[in-house]
Amino acid sequence: MRTKHFIFLSFMTAFAFVSSFTYKSTLIEDDVFFKVDTLAKNLTVPWQITFLPDRTMLFTERPGAVRLYRNGKLLDKPILQVNDIKAETKTGLLGMVIHPAFTRNHFIYIAHNYGENNRLWLRVVRYEFRNDTLIHPKTLIEKIPAARNHTGCRLVFGPDQKLYISTGDADQPVLVQDMKTYNGKILRINDDGSIPPDNPFVKNDTARKEIWSYGHRNPQGLTFQPNTKQFFATEHGPTGGDEVNIIEKGGNYGWPVIHHQEIKSGMVTPFLEYTPSIGPAEANFYTGKAFPQLSNNLLVACLRGESILRIGMDKGKIVKQEVLLKKQYGRIRSLVVGPDGYLYISTSNFDLPESKGERPYDMILRLRPSSTKNGQLAQNISSNNKNTSPAATTANLFKQLCASCHGDKLQGTATVYSLIGQKFKHGADKQAIINTINNGIIEKGMPAWNGAISKKDIDALADFILKTSKTD
């Protein structure tokens, strides 16, 4: 059953970007009218949508199911249920992509978390799609460190027919600059899991040969611009500081040494940066014909921003940025262009601790053209253009880094017990709290902040936590 909604989006030129300038659009018409159809509902975090050549839609659900939608109907039974999956908080069944030569080989690639030796990991597996089932699994890469936060993981094939894989820092930022680890990297492998001989670190005996770029915190969007073949990635920042990057072979994107618009020799400052956070997830360039106004625009699904970010570029320069569907459907995770030129998105509202509703809640939506004016005006958005990291008070820093799990007054949440009254399991004195902030409690989903924020800020956070935790 499809539910229709109507949204009117009027696009306006934004004026403040990485470099400030004004631009008059050369498009004949900038107004776009959407009909929004609900194709599937009562889902649990549909993480990735993809299409087969016959227009069949597949999507992953984070608890471990690959689902099939064909001819207006969602099959009740998943075509694959991953059994050895570890689905906790932000982990589970994540990225999925079909092989560029799918019509010949029927290969589909998926990424999922699993547990081993009391640790969380990520693996990428290749399957064959036959008779609406996925068979003959072959693990291409595994033992990629994972955590309840910051796991990545988007999969995309490049114009070079190589498979690119994004990985998060697994809540251990100090390992991101370590080339012997997979933490915080974009990896590049052949379609059979072997390592391309032209990878940048293939001759480096102290580096993982699969690494294409490094210095990433939690990249969840990978896409190639069709006309230029430039490689773009979206990435979640630490306190705001969300990024859109142009990925270069062997590039170091700075985390945790630099972030926001900070500059350091040998490290890449973001192409675009957003504070406060928009929570960028999947990104794709619009290549269809249904919405000519969006031609070659970069579209980014936003989680915390609860919207779609539209980025217009001309000859490598930003000419406009706007948000679409602001606060209409909640958190948006996947965003793809269908074979019909329509936009397909998934919501991600059952997303602890940011959950927006009770389970089950999520949907797959289709956006198609309409001539009906109804809904909300699109809003301008600007990215930061200052070469300084934002100064935040300790209370704001706590709110940005800690409150989503611990509560704004340490009262706890559904997943974390209260710290009021100094009920600390790992030591209640200041040094113990500093050690916990520095090292994290990875197995419980608490990231290690050592190296990601300054010692001064960690010291101030410990004082703030001690003061706030005292009973009146």
N, C-alpha and C positions, 0 to 999 in steps of 0.2 A: 504494500500500500504506500502510495506516494503522497506526501503532504506538500502543498505549494505555498510559498511565501513570496512576497514581492518586495524588493529593496531597490530604491533609487539612489544611485551614486553619482554625484556631480563632482568631477575632478577639477581641482584648482592648483595653480602653480605655487609651490613652496619656495621660499627665498633664502633659507639659511641651511647650509650644508657644511661639509668639510671645508670647502672654499665658498665664501658667500658671493652670490651673483644673482641676477635675474635672467629669466629666459621666457620668451614668448613661444608657446607651443606651435609647432608647424602642423599638428594634426587638424584635419578638417572639423572633427567633432570630438569633444572630450567627455561628453556625457555618456554614461553606460547604465542600462536598466537591466536588473537581474530578476529572473524567476528562480526561486530556491526550492528545489524538490528534496524531500527527505526520502532517500532510497532504502536506508536500513537504520534501525534504532534498537534500543536495549542492548547495546554493545558495551564491551569493557576495554577502553583505551585502544581503539583501532589505530595502530602505529604507522602503518605504511599501506598506501594504495598503489596498485600497479595494474596495467592493462595488457592482455594478450593480443596478438594480432587479429583475432576474430572478434575483438571488442569485449570479451569476457573480462570482468573486473575481479581481481583478487585483492584481499587485504589481510593483514595480520592483526590479531588481537593479542595484547601483551601477556595474558595468562597462558598462551601457547598454541592458539588455533590459527590456521590459515583458512580463510573463508572464500567462497566463490559466489559471485553475483552475475547472473546471465539472463538476458531477455526479461528484465524487470522483476526478477525474483532472486532472493537470497536463499541458497540451499541451506536447509536446516542443519545438516551434518557437515562439520569441517572436512576439507579435503586432506588436512594433515593436523594431527594433534601431537606436538612435541612433548615427549614424556619426561625427558631428563632436564626439564627446564627449571630455572630458579627465578620465580616471579615475586619479587619483594620490592615494595615502594615504587622505584623507577626502573626495575629490571624485568626481564622476561623476553618475549619474542619481539624483536625490534625491526631492523631494516630488511627489505626484500627487493630484488631486482631481477628482471629477466635478461637472458643473454641477447646481445644484438643479433645473433643468428638463431633466434629461438625457433623459427619455422623449420630450420634444419636439424637442430640438436635437442630442442625442447628443454633446455636447462633453465632452472630457476635457482636463485641464490638467496638464502636467508641467514640472518644473524640472530643468535639468542644467547642468553646467559645460562650458566650452569654452575653447580657447586661441586667442588672437589677439594679434599684435604682441608675442610672448614674454611674455604675461601670461595669467593665469587670470581667467575671467569666469563669470557665471551668467546664464542667460536662462530665461524662462518662455514656454512654447509651448502654444497651443491646438490640439487635434486633433479630428477627427470619428471616432467609433467606428462602423464599418460592416463587417458580415460578418466580425467577429472580426479586423479590422485597424484601424490608426489612420492616417487619411488627412488631406489638406488642412491641413498644418501652418501656423499663423499665429503668428509671434513677437509677443508682447504687450509684453514689456519685456526689455531686455538691457543689456549693459555694466554689470552689477552686479559690483563688485569681489569677487574670490574668492581663495582661497589653499588650500594643502594642508590647512590647519586653518581652523576658524571660518568656514565658508561658509553656515551655516544648513542647510537651507532647507525649512521646512514651508509647505504651502499649505492654506488653508481658506476656505470661503465662510461669511460671517456671515449672521445673520438678516436683514440689509439687502440680501442678494443680491450683496454686493461681495466681491471676491477679496482676501484678506489674504496677504501674503508675508513671511516672516521672513528677514532677512539677517544674516550674521555680520560681525564687525569686519575679517575678511580679514587677520588678524594685524597690523593697523595701528590700534591703539586710539586714537591721537591724532586719527583722522579721524571717530570715532564722534559727537563733538559738533559736527562740521562739517555743517551742513544742506545744503551743496552736494553732498554725497556720499551714496551709498546704503549706506555701511558702517555696520553695527550699527543697523539700522532695522527697523521693521515697516511695510510698504508696503500701500497700499489702492488698488485700481484697479477699474474696471468690468469686466464679463465680456468686453468686446471690447478691453481694454487702455487705454481712454480714462480720463481722470482725473475722479473725482467732484467736482462743484462745492462740496461741503460738507467736503472734506478740510481739516484744520486750517491748512495752510500754503499753500493754493492761491493766496492773494493776496500771498504773500511772494516778492518778486523774487529773493531770495538763497537760496531753499530749493528743494529738489526737491519738486515738487507732489504726488508720490505718497506722501510720508511721512505716516504716521499717528502713530507714536511713535518715540522715538530713545533713545540712551544704552544700547543693548543690546550684549552681548559675543558671544554665540553662541546665540540662541534656536532651539530645535529642536522645540518643542511649542506648538501654537496650538489653542485650543478655546473654545467658548461654552457657558456653563451654560444648560441648556434653560429653566428656569423664570424666571431673572432676566435672561437675555441678557447677563450679564457676560462679559467677554472675559479669558481666562486665557492666560498664556504661561509656559513653562519655559525656563530659561536656564542655560548652563554658566558657572560662576564661575572666578576665576583660581587660587586656592589654597584649594580648598573654595569656600564662598560660592556654591554652586549655588542657583538661585532659582525660586520660583513667584511670578509677578506678576499683579496685576489691571491690565489695560491700559486706560488712559484716553486719549481723543482728545487728541493733542498732548503727551502726557506725556513727561518726560525721566527715564529710569530710571538715570541716573548714571554709567554706565561711560564712561571709566575714572576719573572724578573721585572717585566713591564706589563702594564695593562692600561685600559682607557686610551688616552691619546699620548701616553708617555713615549719618549724616544730614547733609544740606545743603539749605539753602533752595532751593526751585525744583526739587528732584530727589526722585524717589520711592524710598523704602526698600522692600526686598522684602516682600511679603505673608508669604512663608515663605522661609527660608534654611537651607541644609544644609552643615555642615562636620563631618567630612570629606565629600568629594565623593560624590554618588550618580550623577552623570552623567545628568541627566534628558533624555530624548528625547521621543517623542510622548506627548501627554496627551489623555484623553477622559473626559467624564462618562458614567457608566453609565446608559443609558436603556432597557435591555431588561427582559424579564420573567423570564428564566431564573434570575437571581440577585437576588431581591427584597431581599436583605440589602445589596446594593451600590447600591441605588437612589440616584441623584444623587450618588454618590461620585465624586471626581476620582481617576482612575487614571493613574499616570505610569510609563512604561517607563523603566527605569534601566539604563544602560550600565555604568559603573564599579561601581554598586551591585549589578549582576547580579540584578535582582529587579523586582517591580512594587510601586510605592508606592501605598497606598490612603489617601486623605485624605477623612475624613468632615466635612461642614460642616452647620451648622444656623443659618439666618438670618445668614449671612455670617461666622459664628464657627467655628473649628476645634474639633471635638469628639473626634476620634481620628485617629491616624496609625499605620499598620502596614505592614510589608513582606511581600509574598507571593512564593512561589517562590524564596526566597533561596538563591542559589548552586545552583539546580537545573539551569538551562539556559544559564548564562553571560549574556553581554551581551544586553539586550533593546532593540530599536530601535523597531519599530512596534507599536502596540497600538490595536485598534479593536473596536467592538461590532458584531457581525455582524447581519444581518437576522433571524436566529434567536434573537438575544439572547445567544449565546455570545460569549466573548472570543477574539480571534485575535491572536496575537503573532508577531513575527519575531525571530530571534536575529541578532546582529551580531558574531560571534566571529572572523571573518576580517577584522580591523580593525587594520591596522598603525598604531602600534607596539604596540597592546594585544592583538594576536592571541592567541586562546586555543587555536588548533588549526591543523592544516595544511589547506590548500585542497584540495577544497571541504569546507565544514563546516556551513554555516548551514541553518536550517530554518524552516518555517511551522508553528506549533502552534495547535491549537484547544482551548480550555478549556470544558468543559460540565459540568452538574451530575451528581453521583454520590451515592449513599447509602453508599459504602464509605469507612471510615476507614483511611487509610494515608498515611504521609508525614511531613512535618515541620510543627511548630507555627509559625504566623505569629509574627513578632517585632515588638515595639513599636519605634517610631522617634520621635525628637524633633527638632524644628527649633530653631535657635538663637534666643535671645530677649535677647541682649546687644547694646547699641548700640556695640560696639567691634569692630574688626577683629582677628582672632586674631594674636597675636605668635608668629612662627615663628623658629627659629634659622636661620642662613644655610644650614646643611646641610639642614634641612628644606625651606627655600625652594628650594634647588637640586633636591632630590628631587621637589618638587611641580611645578616649572617646566621642568626641564631633563633629568632623569634618564631619562625615558621614551624620549628619542632618543639622548642622549649616554652613557647608562649611569651607574650610581650612583658610579663611580670614574673617569669619563671614558674608560672602556675601549671605548666605541662600541657600536653595535648593528648589526643586519643592514642598516640603511639609512643609518647615520652612522659615519664612520671614527673611529678612536681619536684622542683628544687627549693621550694620555699622552706625555710627553717634549716637551710644548709644540709639538705639530705643528699649528699654527694656520695656515690658509690666508689669514686676513684680519688678520694681525698678532698677535704674541705678547706685546707689552707691555701694561701695564694699561690705558692709554688706548684702545688698539685694541680690547681686549676689551670695555671699557665702550661704545665706539661700536657694536660688534656687538650687544651686548645691547640698547642703545637703539634701533637702527635695524632689527635683525633681518636675516635674509637671506631675504626673502619668497619669491624664486623657488625656494629650496631647502626651503621649509616651516618656516623658523624665524621665529616671530613677533617683532615689534618690541615691546619692553616699556617704551619711553619713555612716561611718563604713566600707565602701569598700575601700576607699583610705584615706590617712592620712590627718589630719587637715592642715599640712604644704603644702601638694600638693593642697588641696582645696584653701588655701589662695593664693598660687602661680597661680593657674588657674584663680582666680578672677582678679588678677593683669594683667595676660596675656590678658584676655577678655577685660578688661577696656582699656588697651593700644591698642589692635588690633582694637577695635570698633571706635576709634577716627578717624575722617576724617582728611585728610591731609590739 
